[in-house]
């Protein structure tokens, strides 16, 4: 028998305990009980009378089913791979080695993905994510870098089955973008992206410099959870903000409504500014602005451990400029390195195409263990 089959059989034996522990970490039995309860709710008379509530239950049912199916799929894959090892031993057949290798790599990746999900225990980790992009000082160069980051995160979202909605998009003067806000929708979007919050630094030969000089640019990313909680604790009164209406503009194509229905809200107590220009009506844009503002205020309140929203005074540090969390070097060598986790890669093009998982995974692992890189 090919010695590689023996090796893979041993590897499968080693990951089996990890797979079994995941059942407890993911609370598979609890999810099955929850699924029964959700199914019973959908079968109850009058369930569809409340459209909003029924949609929430249907969404919860789907996500619960997906979690159970994913775990049971991993168990089935483990059984299939072990069967391949045993069949190859009996028949002395090397033809299934490639299938075994591919299957083992896929199973290992699925186990790691599920392991990371067990680290998402924050209050809002399961929520959608609101991601804001802001170009730093430096004019066209910084605005081009800001647009590159916008592309990177939207590519990541698409690759992971998330959808994103443009809330606001302000084009750069000559190229790129000055600022943008998008809503990335899908389970655990905030949990996975929360570590991307901060300043991102680019080093490259400027394509806008006729002398081809080396240029350093900065752009800031802010990630907050989409908090759709309209409780009294986060009530925002009309007198709490200034509302401005303006004509929409930007590279949103069909997503941008070119009328004077765009809305900007300025929160008087903190100076926080939110804007939305993608909906057809001023009312809808205002509602989206209030949703964004509420989410920002709740996130700051909880992060700063404040008793109530009114205790927030002035724009908080997280929204101000700070030191970079990650460096992207395009010359004289290629390197992307996270300053907090030490995670790095020389494949800068892949990263700019949305290959952010190693950095996201490293952040979540460091957050769980406390093993950060000492600056």
N, C-alpha and C positions, 0 to 999 in steps of 0.2 A: 504493500500500500504506500502511496505517496506520503512522505513524512509531513507534508503540509496539512493533510487532512487531520493527522494526529494533533498537530499544533492548533488547528482551528477548533477541534473538539475540546481541547484543554481550555482555549479561550472562552468558548461557549459555557463551559462548566464554571469558569471564574466569574462570568457576568450574570449567571443565573441568580445568585443571592441579591445582586444589585437590582435586578428586575423584580424580584419578589418584594424587596423593601419598598420599591416604588409604589406597589399596591397600597401600602400603608400611608406613604407620604402623599399620594394622590387621593387617598380616601375612596378607593374604588367601591367598596361595599356601601359607603355612605352615599356615593353618587348614584348607585343603582337604586337605593331606597328613595332618593330624591327624584329620580326619573319616574318611578312608579307614582309618586305623589303628583308630579307634573302632568303625567298622562291622565290621572284621575280628574285633575282640575279641568283639563280640556274636554273630558267626556261629560262634565257636569252641565245640567241645564242652564242656559243663559250665559254660558262662558263667553260667547262671541258678542254679547251685547255691549261690552265695554271694549272698544277697539284698542285703546292704548294699553290697557292691562293685558288683553289677550296677546298682543304683539310681544310684550315683555315676556310672557310665559312661553310663547313659541320660541323666542330667541334663547331663553334659558334652557328649554328642552333640547334645542339643537346643539348648544355648546356642551351640555351634559352628555348627550349621546356621543358627541365627537371625542370627548375625553375617554369615555368607556371604550369606544371602538378603537381608539389609538392604542390604549393599553392592551386590549385583547388582541389587536393586530400584532403587537410586539411579541406577545406570548406565542402566537401562531407562527411568526417568523422564526423564533427560537426553535420551536419544534421542527419546522421544516429544515432548518440548517443542520440540526443534529441528525435528522433523518438522512440528509445528504452524506454526512460524514460516515454514518453506519452503512449506507448502501455502497459507498465507494470502497469501504473496507471489505465488504462481502464479495463485491464483484471485481475488485482490483481495477476500478475505472477512474481514470484521471480527467475524463471529459467534463465533469461537473465542478472542477476546481474554480473556474472563472465565475460561475454562478454563486459558488460558496463565498468567494472573496467579496463580490458585489453585495451579496445579501448581508454579510457580516458588517461591512462598512455602513450600510444603510441602517441596520439594527443599532449599531453603536451610536450613530448620529441621532436616531430617534430616542434612545435612552438618555443621551446627553441633553436633548431638547426638553424632555420631560423632567429631568433632574433640575434644570434651570427654572422650569415653571414652579417647582416646589419652593424655590427661593423667593417667589413673588408673593410675599405675605403682607405687603403694605396695604393700608386702608383702600387706596385708590389704584393699586397695581393692575387690576382687571379692567380699568376704564379706558376709554378712548384717550388719545393724546393730542393736546394742542401744541403745535410746534411753531415757534416764531423765529424768523431769521432777520438779523440786523447787520448791515455792513459797517465795518469800522472806519476809522479815518483813513484817507488815502484815495478818495475819489473813485475813478473808474477801476483801478486795480482791485480795491477792496470790494467794490460792487460786483465785479466779475467773479471774485472768490465766493461771495455770498450766493450768487446764482449757481455756482458749482456745487456748493453744499446743499442747496435746494434740490438740485437734480439727484445728488447722492442719496438723500433721505427719501425722496419720492420713489427712486428705484428700489431702495430697500423695502419700502412699504409694499410695492407691487409684487416683489419677489416672495413676500411672506403672506400674500393673500389679503392684505389690508387694502382698504380704499381710502382715498384722501380727497378732501374738499378744500378748494381755495377760499379763504375767508377775506384776505386782503393781499394785494400785490402792487408794490410801487416800483416801477421800472427805474433803472439807473439813468443817469444823464446821457451817457454815450453807449454804455453796454451794461449787462448784468442787472442787478436789482438792488435797490436801497433797503427794502424791507419786505417781508411777506409773512403771512400767517396762514397755516393750514391745519385742518382737523383730520387726524389719522384715525380711522374708525376700525375697530376690531378688538376682540378679547385680548387683554394683556398688552395693548399697544403702549400704554403709559409705563407699565412695569418694565418693558424691554427698553424703552427709550429714555427713561428718567436719567440715566447716567450720561446722556449726551449733552446735558445742560451745561453750558459754559462757553468759553472763548476758544476758537479754533484758529490755529496759526499756519499760514502757508508761506513757504519759501520756494521761489522759482525765478527763472528768467522771464521778465515781464514781456508779454506779447504786445504790450502797448508802448514799449520803450524802443525807439529806433536804434539806441545804442546797446540793446540787449543786456542791460544791467540786471544784477540780482535784486529781487524785490521781496520784501516781507509784508504780508497783508494779514489782517485780522477780521474775523466776523464772529458774531455771538449767536448762539443757539439757546433759546429758552424753551423748556419742555414742562408743561403743567398738565395735570389730569383734567379731563372734561368732567366737571362735577355738575350733574343735573339735579341739584338738591335745592328746592325752592322753600326751604324752611325759614322760619322767622330769624334764625341766627345769621342768615346770609341775605336778609332782605336789603334791597338797594332802592332807596327812595329817589324820586325825581330831583329833589333838591341836593342829592349827594353828588350829582355829576353835571357837567356841561355837555350839551349835545350840539354837534356841528354836522351839517349836511353839505355834501360836495358831489361833484360829477365823478363817476367812476373812470378809472384809467388803468392801464397795465397790460401785460402780455398774457392775459387770461383767456384770450380767444373767446369762444362761446361761453366761457364760465364768467366772464366779466360783463356786467350790464352797463352800457355806456349812457347812462342817464343820471340826473341829479338826485339819485336815491341812495347814494352811499352815505354811511353814517359813521361818525367818529364820536366816541364818548371819552370825556376826560374826568377821571375821578378826583374830586376836589381835595379830599383829605390826603391822598397819597401821590397824586400826579400820574397815576397809571393811565395810559392811553390805549384804547382798543378801537379797531375799525373793521368794518365789513362792507364790501361792495359787490358781493356776488349774487345776491338775491334780486328779484325783480321789483320788490316794493321796499319803500323806506321802512315800513313797519317790520318786515322780516329781517332786514339788516339790523335794525335796532334790537330786535329780540336776540339775534346772534351776538351782538355786542354785549348785551346784558349777560348772556350766558358765559362769554369769555371773561368779562369783568368779575362775575361771581366766582368763577373757577380760580382766577388769580388771587382774589381776596381770601378765599377759603384756604388755598394752598399756603399763602404767606402766614395766615393766622396759625395754622397747624405747625408749620415749619418753625415759626418763632415762638411757639408755645404761648400764644396770647389768649386771654380769656374771652375776648369778643372782637368782632371785626373793627369796631370803632377804636380799638387800641393800636391799630396800624397807623403809624405816623411817618409820612414821607415814603419815597420809593426805597425799597429794601435792597440790600447788597446784591442779592441774587439777580436783580434786574440791572445792576450797574456793571461797568466794565471791570474785568478782573484778569488774573493770570490765565494763560491757556491751559486747557485740559489735554490738548492733543496737538502734535506738530505734524504737518504734512510737507515733506521735503521732496521737491521735484529735481533739484540739482544742488551740488555737483554729483549727488547720488540720489537714489530713490529710497525713501523711508517714511513710514507712518508710525508714530510712536505715541502711546498714551502716557502722560506724565504721572498718572495716579496708580496705574496697574503694572506698567512696564511692558504691556502687550505691544508688539511691534510686527511689522511686515514690510518687505521691500516691494511688494506688488501694489504700488500706489494706484495703478490704473484700475485694478479690481476693486479697491476700496472706493474709488470715486464712482464706480459703477454700482455701488450699494453693498459690497461685501463687508458689512460691519459686524457680523455675528461674533468673530473672535474678540472684538473690543467690548461688545455688549456682554458676552459670556464672562470675560475677565472681570468686568466691573461688578456683575452680580455675584460672582464668586468671592471677590475681595470684600464686597459689602457684607456678605454672609459670614466670612471668616475674620474680617478685620485686618487682613494681611495686605495693607497698602504699601506702595513703594515709598520709602522715606525720601522726602525731598531735601 
